[in-house]
């Protein structure tokens, strides 16, 4: 059985902990490896190594940092299949889905390759008599990332390439359910020429998380996960003086207008709702059918849901794999039952799905519930599984009111052929990421990712331009070079431009 240790200072690190967690193959329902769970002392060991590395890495030229990113990017290309296989085996998603995750994460590395341009400051000549001003940005120090199980490589890649390219050193605490991709990424960084100690991996559970939040020498924390934990991370890291960006949960709505192409909408809603078994923070989970469109839309989603092939992620014909753990499967099944008990109609029921030859796997089939109302738990809670719920409203205004009343504000979409509807929707909806006929509106790496309301705690979105700002701090320099014979003009009153 494979054993994952921490990766600190450019090498495997066992540390002082003798606690281990099982890493499962979700399709087979069996433990395939173990991961060492860190103590607070192990986290401190990583911090001390990262702090020492920061002294030289922060002074390394932006050109040299960019070259490391270019080399790292090429290694991600060369190891794409290996990374996808690791992700599929530990998470359960299909190989194609896992490769897509690698590619979208790699795009952030490509963005970070342009760090010399991204860190350019501003210069103003002669702001006053013989006085000039300029600005520049510097790294903040040792930073940490705490990442979820559902994107074992993409979400960490939203963080550490930008942090490292801007001159920080980084400690990654990945989900203990999916440690393999992070272990390989650490070794690829070393192969790319990144100095030892700039990127470190500490595996663990709440003990490691709390140690990161409390450690006085960690300057910033990035987090992606559920809303309760995002709030916990934000409150505790902020209390110890850290910068924090904590991305929380979601309840993403797709509004379907009467003028929409229903076949197009149904195709994309099924893909967005059931892709990765619904275990995406940007997955569509609530379909809002406007006016007379509901019956026809439900029929089309039902047909497509029943046609999906659910199997082990390595099956080339598989469109959806298992969920990550037995507990996740049981929780999702229970939510479907709650919805049925509350009066929703179970149009497609995935509770009893069994995959031949993988009978012990953590499978839940695509499920579709109609007639859902806003007081039902299948609507109020983030299920994080392959469950689509349909709510019926009479107008666009009612759809907007429904979405804006929800505490989450991560992503949303509208399906329409009307430019007026699209413009009204994007201006009036209280959500951070919006798709117009695009159900999963994850921005490209040169924009930033982040929601509103209970989907984000902190001021900065992740990666892109806001990521650069989060991992750096600005300096403004005002300069005068007086002539020897020049009158000093020093005065006690507040200086003003001359």
N, C-alpha and C positions, 0 to 999 in steps of 0.2 A: 504494500500500500504506500503510495507516494506521501511524503511528509513535506509540507511547506513551512520553512522557517522565515524569519524576517530577512530583509536585505538592507544592511546598514553599512555605510562606508565602502561601498563597492564589493561587498561579499556577503555570503550567507551568515546569518547571526542567530544563534540559538537563544541567547539571553538567559534570564534567570527563571523563566516560567516553565512549569511542568504541566500546564493545562493545555488540552487540545480540543478542537472541535471537528466534528465529522463533516466532510464535503461530499454531497450526494450526487449521484447520477439520477436526475429526476425521471428519466424515461424508464429506468429499471427499478427505481425505488431502493437502491442500495448505496451504502457509503463506498466511495471510490478512493478517497484520500483523507488525510488529516492536516489540519492547520494549527500551528502553535499560536496560542492566545497570549498577548503581551501583558506584562505587569506595568505599573507606573514607572518602575526602574528601567524597563526596556524602552519605553517612550523617552525617558530622560537621556538614555544612551544615544538614541537617534538624534535628539535635539543638540546634544553636545557635539556630535560629529557634524551635524548640519551647520551649527554656529561657527565652528572652526572653518568649514569649507566656505562659508559666506564671506569671510575676510578676503579671500582671494577671488572667488567667483564674482562678487559684486564689483570688483575692480577690473575684471576681464573685459576686453573691448566688445562692443556690440557686434562687430564683424565676426569675432571669434565665436561668440554665442550663436550667431546666426548660422555659422558653418556647422556647429554641432546639431542644430535643428535640421539643416538640410540632410546631414548624414543619418540622423534618427528617422527622418521621414522616409528615406530610401529603405531603411531596415524594416519599417512597418510595411512597406510594399512587398518586400521579399518574404516576409513572415506572415502575410495576410492569411493564407490557408491554415497555418499552424495556430495562429491566434483564434481564428474562427472555430477551429475544431475544439480548442480548449473551452471557449465560451459556450459552444453548443453542449459539450459534455457536462458542464457544471450548472449552466442555467436552464438548458432544455430547448432554447430557441433553435429554429432551423439554421442550417449552414448558410443559406443565402441571406437570412436575416442577420446572422452574426457577421458576415462579410460586410454587409451594409453598415453595421455599427462601426467596424474597423475603419471603413472609408470616411464616414462622417467625423469620426474622431481625428483621423489623419488630416482632415481639412483644417483643423485648428493648428496643427503643427505647421502646415503650409502658411497659415496666417502669421504664426510666430517667426517663420523664416524672414519675414519682413520687418523684424524688430528695429533695425537701424532707422527706417522711415517712421515707424510708429512712435519712437522715443524722441523724435526731433522736437526741440523747444521753439519758443518764440523770441524775437529780438526787436526791440524798439530803440531807434537811434534818437538822441537828442530830446529826451523826454522833458528835460529842463536844460538850463545853460551848462554845456559841457558834461551832461549826465546821460548815461544810457541805461537801459534795463533789458534783462533777458531772463528766460525761465528754462528750467530743465527738471527732469524727473529722476528720482533715485529709488532703488528697491527698498522694501520695508524690513527685510530680514529673513528669519526662518518662518515659513508658512506651512500650513497643513491642510490636507484635503480629506474629508470623510465622505465616502461614496457608497451608493446603494448597490444591491445585487442585480438590478434589472439591466444595467448597461455596464458590464465589468471593465470595458476598455474605453468606451466613448465618453462617459461622464468624467472619469479621471483625466482623459485627454482634453476635456474642456478647461481643466485647471492647470496641471503642471507644466505644459509647454509654455504658456503665457507667463506663469510665475518664474520659471527658470530663465526664459529668454530675457526677461526684464531684470535679471540679476539676483533673484532670490534663491534660497535653497528650500527644498520641499520635502515634506514627510507625508506619505500617502497611507491612510488607514482604509483599505478597501473593505467591502463586505466580506465577512468570514465565510459566507456561503460560496463565494466565487473568487478564490485567491489566485488561480492559475495565471490569468492574463496579466495581472500586476507583477507577478514574479518574473514573467518573461520580459515585460516592458522594462523592468529594472536592469536586466542583463543586456537588453538592446541599447539602453542609454550608455552603459559602460562601453559596449562595442562601438558606439558612435563617437566616443572620445570625451564624454562628459566626465569631469573630475570626480573622484570618489567623494561621497558625502553630499553632493549637490542634490541627488534624488535618492530617497530612502523609502522603504516599505516596512510598515509595522502592522502586522496582522493582529486582530483582536476583536473584543466585544465592548461592552459598556465600560469596562475597566480602562481600556485604551482610550476610548472617547473622552471619558472624564479627565484622564491624565493630560490629554491634548488641550482640553478646555481650560484646565487649571494651570498649565505650565507657564511660568512668567516670561520665558524666553521665546515663546511662540508669538509672533506679531500679528498673524492673521489666520483665519479659518474659513475655508470654503466647505459647504455642505450641500448635499442633495439627498432628500429622503421624504419621509412622511411629515405632515404638518405638526403633529405634536412634538416630534423629535427636532424639527427645524426650530420651533419656538424654544425648546429646551437648549439647543446649541446656541441660538442667538442670545438668549438671556444670560447664560452662564459664561460664554466667551466674552460678551460685552462687559459683564461685571468685572472681568479680569483685565479690561483695557484693550482687548484685541479688536482689530477690524473683523467684521463678519459679513459674509454673504451666505444666507441659508435658504435654499429653495425647498419649498414644501410640497404638499400634495395637490390634487387637482380633481375637478369634476368637469370635464370638457364637453361642451355642448356642440352639436351640429344642427343648425337650423335649416330646414328644407322648405323652401317657398313653393307656392303652387306653380310658378313659372320655371322651376328647375327641370333639368333633364333627369328624370327619375332613374333611368338605368345607370347613368353616370354617377348620380348621387349614391345609389345603392351599392354599386361596385366599390366606391371609395369609402363609404361608411363601414362596410364589412371588412375591408382591408385595415382601416384605421382602428376599428373596434376589436378585432380578433388577432391582428398581427402581434407576434410575441406573446400570444395567449392573453392579450390585454394588459400585460405587465409593463406598461409604459406610462410615464407621467403625462405624456401628450396623447394618449389613446382617447378616442371618442368613446364616451360611456353613456351619454344622454343624447338621444335623437329627439329634436323638437320639431314635430310635424305641424305645419301651419295650414289652417283651413281644410279644404277638401282633399288634401294630398295624402292623408294618413293611411287609409286602407290600402291604396295601391302601393305606397312605399313599404308598408309592413310586409305585404305579399312578396315584393321583390327582394327585400332583405332576408325573408324566410327562405326563399328558393336558394339564394346564394349561400346562406349559412349551412343549409343541409348538404350542399355540394362540397363543402370544405373537407379536405383530407387532413385528419389529425393523426400524427405518428411520431416516432422518434425523429429528432432533428436531423440525423444523418440520412434519413430516407430522402432520396432526390425528389420524390413526388410529394413530400410532406409540405403542407402550407401552414401548419400550426403544430407546435410541440406541447409538452406538458407544462404545468406550472412548477415553481421552483421547489416546493416542499410539500409534504403530506399535510402539514398544518394549513398551508395556503389553500390546497385543494379543499379541505374540510370547511374552511371559512367561506370560500366562494359558494360551495354547495349549500351551506346554511343560509347565505344571503338570498339565493334563488328561492329557497323554501320560505323565507320571511316575506319576500315579495308576493309569492303565491298566496300566503296566508293573509296578507294585507289587501288582497283583491286584484292584484295584477294578473293578466292572462299570460301564461307561459306558452308562447308561440313555438319556440324551439327550446328543448330541454336537454342540456348537456350533462346532467348530473350522473347519469348511469353509464357514461361512455367507458368502454373497455377496449384497449388496443391489443389485437392479437399478438402474442409473443412478448407483450410488455404489460402483462396483467397487473404487475405490482407498481407500475409507474404512476406518477402523480398527474393523471390526466383529468381534465374537465373539458367537455365539448362546448362548442359555441352555443350560447344561450341568448334568447331574445324574449323580452317581457314587454307587453303592450298594456296600455291603460294605466301607466304609472303616474302617481301624483307626487307632489313635492314633499309630502309628509311621510312617505315610505322610506324605510332604511335603504332600499336598493337605490334610492335617489340621493338621500342625504349623506351617505357614507361613501368613501372611496373604496370600492370593492377590489380593484387591482386584479382583475381576472377577465375572462372572455365572456362578459355579460353586457349586452346592449339593452338599454331601457328606452321606451318610446313614450314621450309626453305629448299631448295634443293641445294646441292653443289656436285661437281664432285668427290672430293677426300678428304682424311683425312687432308691433308695440308690445303685445302680450309676451312674445318670445323674448324681447329685450328685457322686459320687467322680470321675467323668470330667471334669466341668466344673471342679471345685475343683483338680484336678491340672494344669489348663492354666495356663500362665504369664500369660495375659491375663485381665482381669476387667472388661471394659468394659460390655457389655450381655448380657442373657440373657432367655429367655421360657419359660413353660410353658403348654401347652394342656391344659386339664382342666376337668371339671365338678364337681370335688371341692374344697370349701373347705379340708378337712384337708390335701389334697395341696398346694394353693396356699400355705397358711400354713407348712407344713413347708419347702417350696421356698424361699420368700422369706426364711426365717430361717436356713436352713442353707447356701445357696449363697454362694460367696465372690466376689460380683460387685457392682459399684457401682450399676447401673441394671437393674431387674427388671420384666418385663412378665408379667401374669397374663392370658392370652389376648390379649395385645398384643405383637406381635413386634418392634416398633421403639419401645422405651419411652423416647423422648427427652422429658425433663421440660419442662413449660411454663416460660416465662421467669422466673416468680416462684419457681421452685425452681432448683437448680443442677445443672449437667451435669458428670459425671465418673465415672471408673471406679476400679478397684482394681488392685493388683499392677503388672504391666508396662504397664498402660494409663494410668497417671498417675504423674508425677514431680513432687513438690511437695505442699504441704499443702492447697491450695485447689482446689476445683472451679471451673468457669467460669460466668460470668453469675449472675444471681439474687443472693440474699443473700451467698453466698461471694465473688462478684465484687465486691460493694461492700466487703467486708472486705479483699480482696486489694489493691484500688487505694487504700486509705486506711490511716492509722495512728491509733491511739487516743491521746488525752491524758486524764489524770485530774487534776482541779484540786481542791485542798483549800484552803478559804477561811476566814479569820477577820477580823473587823472589830472590834478591841478598842475599848472606851471609854478615854478619856484616863486616867481614874483607876483603870482595871482593873489588878489585880496580874498581872504578866507570866506567872507559872507556868513560866518557862523552866527546864529541867533537863537534865543531861547524860545521864541514863539514857534508854533508848529510849521514845518517847512512847506512851502508851496512852490509850484513851478514858476520859474523865472524866464 
